[in-house]
Amino acid sequence: MILLPADEAVCREWCKIAVKLRVTGLQVQDARLAAVMYVYGVRHIRTFNAGDFSRFDGLVAIHPESVWLPIQFRCLLRLRS
């Protein structure tokens, strides 16, 4: 696992996003994650709240079920053969 630090660059990006998109309330945490992603060049995030990330240009939010179910299905097929 790699932990990405929330350094000064992330804080600046976070503030920029919050002001530009008028982020308030709990959405502030999504904006913080988006800031980390922008600063470190991460473009994909797996989240149960994929819709919450639609406002962030260039980021792709993937719901876990969209990945897990196909993998689970492939595993079941392997067990049958």
VMD Tcl script that draws the C-alpha trace (Angstrom):
set ca {
  {0.00 0.00 0.00}
  {1.23 3.48 -0.82}
  {0.17 6.42 1.31}
  {0.14 9.80 -0.40}
  {0.89 12.66 1.97}
  {-1.42 15.65 2.17}
  {1.33 18.21 1.83}
  {1.22 21.92 1.03}
  {0.59 21.29 -2.69}
  {-2.44 19.16 -1.82}
  {-3.77 21.84 0.54}
  {-3.45 24.50 -2.17}
  {-5.23 22.28 -4.70}
  {-7.93 21.44 -2.15}
  {-8.64 25.13 -1.51}
  {-8.68 25.84 -5.24}
  {-11.21 23.04 -5.85}
  {-13.39 24.04 -2.90}
  {-13.65 27.63 -4.08}
  {-14.10 26.82 -7.78}
  {-16.83 24.21 -7.21}
  {-18.35 25.88 -4.12}
  {-17.90 22.73 -2.10}
  {-19.60 22.59 1.30}
  {-20.44 20.09 4.01}
  {-19.42 16.47 3.61}
  {-18.42 17.11 -0.01}
  {-15.30 18.77 1.36}
  {-13.79 15.33 1.97}
  {-14.40 14.28 -1.65}
  {-12.68 17.51 -2.72}
  {-9.72 16.62 -0.49}
  {-9.42 13.20 -2.12}
  {-9.68 14.82 -5.55}
  {-6.90 17.24 -4.61}
  {-4.62 14.37 -3.59}
  {-5.44 12.60 -6.85}
  {-4.68 15.66 -8.99}
  {-1.40 16.44 -7.23}
  {-0.11 12.86 -7.47}
  {-1.49 12.04 -10.92}
  {-3.97 9.42 -9.75}
  {-6.90 9.30 -12.16}
  {-9.04 6.43 -10.82}
  {-10.68 5.84 -7.46}
  {-12.80 2.91 -6.30}
  {-15.68 4.21 -4.20}
  {-19.25 3.37 -3.26}
  {-20.07 7.04 -3.97}
  {-18.96 7.20 -7.60}
  {-21.51 9.92 -8.39}
  {-19.87 12.24 -5.87}
  {-16.77 12.43 -8.06}
  {-18.52 13.34 -11.32}
  {-17.86 17.04 -10.69}
  {-14.08 16.57 -10.79}
  {-12.78 16.80 -14.36}
  {-10.41 14.07 -15.44}
  {-11.10 11.73 -12.52}
  {-12.79 8.38 -12.94}
  {-14.75 6.93 -10.03}
  {-15.42 3.20 -10.18}
  {-18.05 1.54 -8.03}
  {-16.64 -1.66 -6.44}
  {-19.47 -3.80 -7.79}
  {-18.55 -2.90 -11.36}
  {-15.17 -4.53 -10.77}
  {-15.96 -7.20 -8.21}
  {-18.91 -8.88 -9.92}
  {-17.06 -9.68 -13.16}
  {-14.09 -11.03 -11.17}
  {-16.39 -13.08 -8.96}
  {-18.18 -14.44 -12.04}
  {-14.86 -15.46 -13.65}
  {-13.88 -17.28 -10.45}
  {-17.15 -19.21 -10.46}
  {-16.61 -20.21 -14.09}
  {-13.16 -21.53 -13.25}
  {-14.56 -23.63 -10.41}
  {-17.08 -25.26 -12.75}
  {-14.50 -26.33 -15.32}
}
mol new
graphics top color blue
foreach p $ca { graphics top sphere $p radius 0.5 }
foreach p [lrange $ca 0 end-1] q [lrange $ca 1 end] { graphics top cylinder $p $q radius 0.2 }
display resetview
